[in-house]
Every structure is written in structure tokens, then in C-alpha cells.
Amino acid sequence: MTKKNKLIMAVLLLLVCLIAVIPLFAVKGAEFGGSDDAGSQMISEIRGTEYEPWFTPVLETMIGGELPGEVESLIFCLQTGIGVGVLAFFMGRFVERKKWQEKQS
């Protein structure tokens, strides 16, 4: 990796960190709610009635109640890990394909 590439990577990482941190300090007292809450509130405003979900999630039906927050976080982290694994696999394949093509030519 060249020095120029290292500098670009460092600047991009710094930029990503700033994008994540600046909103927390820029807007004092703001509530960073999820899209589920905002969506159900908007539907309630448009229809004039309370939003009723169409179905109950499968895991909540199986255990007979709402999932604890820790379990939801675990499932979300597993989903994220699987997605990152798939992306990393395909990116690695593309890099290896490029190396093999350069080696053959």
C-alpha cells in the first residue's frame, strides 16, 4: 500500500467518524428515534386512527411475548455479521480474480 493510499484511507476513516459523531453534539436535546416509530406516527396522522400491525413477529408468537432487547440486539448483530461476511467473501473473490488475471497476462 502506497503512502498516498494510506493517507486517503486515514482521511476517509476520519470523515466517517466525524459523520457519526457530529450530529450527537450539533443538535442539543434532539431525539434520535427509529424509523419504525416515525412510520407508525405518520400513518396515525394520515389515517386519523391508531396504527395496527398486520401480523405478529414469528419469534414473539413462539415465546408468547415480546423479545427482550438483548435478544433483538443479538439477532441484529448476527444479521450484520452474516452480511459483512458475504460482502467480504465477494470482495475477496474479486481481488483474487484480479490477481490471477494479472498473473496470467
C-alpha positions as CSV (number, residue, x, y, z in Angstrom):
1,M,0.0,0.0,0.0
2,T,1.5,3.3,-1.0
3,K,1.8,6.3,1.2
4,K,-0.9,8.1,-0.9
5,N,-3.4,5.3,-0.3
6,K,-2.7,5.3,3.4
7,L,-3.4,9.0,3.6
8,I,-6.6,8.6,1.6
9,M,-7.7,5.8,4.0
10,A,-6.9,7.8,7.1
11,V,-8.8,10.8,5.8
12,L,-11.8,8.7,4.8
13,L,-11.9,7.0,8.3
14,L,-11.7,10.4,10.0
15,L,-14.6,11.6,7.8
16,V,-16.7,8.6,8.7
17,C,-16.1,9.2,12.4
18,L,-17.0,12.8,12.1
19,I,-20.2,12.0,10.2
20,A,-21.2,9.7,13.0
21,V,-20.2,11.9,15.9
22,I,-21.1,15.5,14.8
23,P,-24.9,15.0,14.9
24,L,-24.7,14.0,18.5
25,F,-23.1,17.3,19.5
26,A,-24.6,19.6,16.9
27,V,-28.3,19.2,17.9
28,K,-28.6,19.5,21.6
29,G,-31.6,17.7,23.1
30,A,-32.6,16.0,19.9
31,E,-34.3,12.6,20.0
32,F,-32.8,10.1,17.6
33,G,-35.8,7.7,17.2
34,G,-36.1,4.8,14.9
35,S,-37.9,4.7,11.6
36,D,-40.5,2.2,12.9
37,D,-41.7,4.8,15.4
38,A,-41.7,7.6,12.9
39,G,-43.6,5.5,10.3
40,S,-46.3,4.4,12.7
41,Q,-46.8,8.0,13.9
42,M,-47.0,9.3,10.3
43,I,-49.6,6.6,9.4
44,S,-51.6,7.5,12.5
45,E,-51.6,11.2,11.4
46,I,-52.6,10.4,7.9
47,R,-55.4,7.9,8.6
48,G,-56.6,9.5,11.8
49,T,-56.6,6.1,13.6
50,E,-54.1,4.2,15.6
51,Y,-51.8,2.0,13.6
52,E,-52.4,-1.7,13.9
53,P,-49.7,-4.1,12.7
54,W,-50.8,-6.7,10.1
55,F,-49.1,-9.6,11.9
56,T,-47.2,-10.6,15.0
57,P,-43.5,-11.5,14.5
58,V,-42.8,-15.2,14.5
59,L,-40.4,-15.3,17.4
60,E,-42.8,-13.2,19.6
61,T,-45.6,-15.7,18.7
62,M,-43.4,-18.7,19.6
63,I,-42.3,-17.3,23.0
64,G,-45.7,-15.8,23.8
65,G,-44.5,-12.3,24.4
66,E,-42.1,-9.5,23.3
67,L,-38.5,-10.3,22.7
68,P,-36.1,-8.8,25.3
69,G,-33.9,-6.0,24.0
70,E,-30.7,-8.1,24.4
71,V,-32.1,-10.8,22.1
72,E,-33.1,-8.3,19.5
73,S,-29.6,-6.8,19.6
74,L,-28.1,-10.3,19.3
75,I,-30.2,-11.1,16.2
76,F,-29.4,-7.8,14.7
77,C,-25.6,-8.3,15.3
78,L,-25.8,-11.8,13.8
79,Q,-27.6,-10.4,10.7
80,T,-24.9,-7.7,10.4
81,G,-22.1,-10.3,10.8
82,I,-23.6,-12.5,8.1
83,G,-24.0,-9.6,5.7
84,V,-20.4,-8.4,6.3
85,G,-19.2,-12.0,5.8
86,V,-20.9,-12.2,2.5
87,L,-19.6,-8.8,1.3
88,A,-16.1,-9.7,2.4
89,F,-16.2,-13.0,0.6
90,F,-17.2,-11.5,-2.7
91,M,-14.8,-8.6,-2.3
92,G,-12.0,-11.1,-1.7
93,R,-13.1,-13.1,-4.7
94,F,-12.9,-10.0,-6.9
95,V,-9.4,-9.2,-5.6
96,E,-8.2,-12.7,-6.2
97,R,-9.7,-12.8,-9.7
98,K,-7.8,-9.6,-10.5
99,K,-4.5,-11.1,-9.2
100,W,-5.0,-14.2,-11.2
101,Q,-5.8,-12.2,-14.4
102,E,-2.7,-10.1,-13.9
103,K,-0.6,-13.2,-13.3
104,Q,-1.8,-14.9,-16.4
105,S,-1.3,-12.0,-18.7
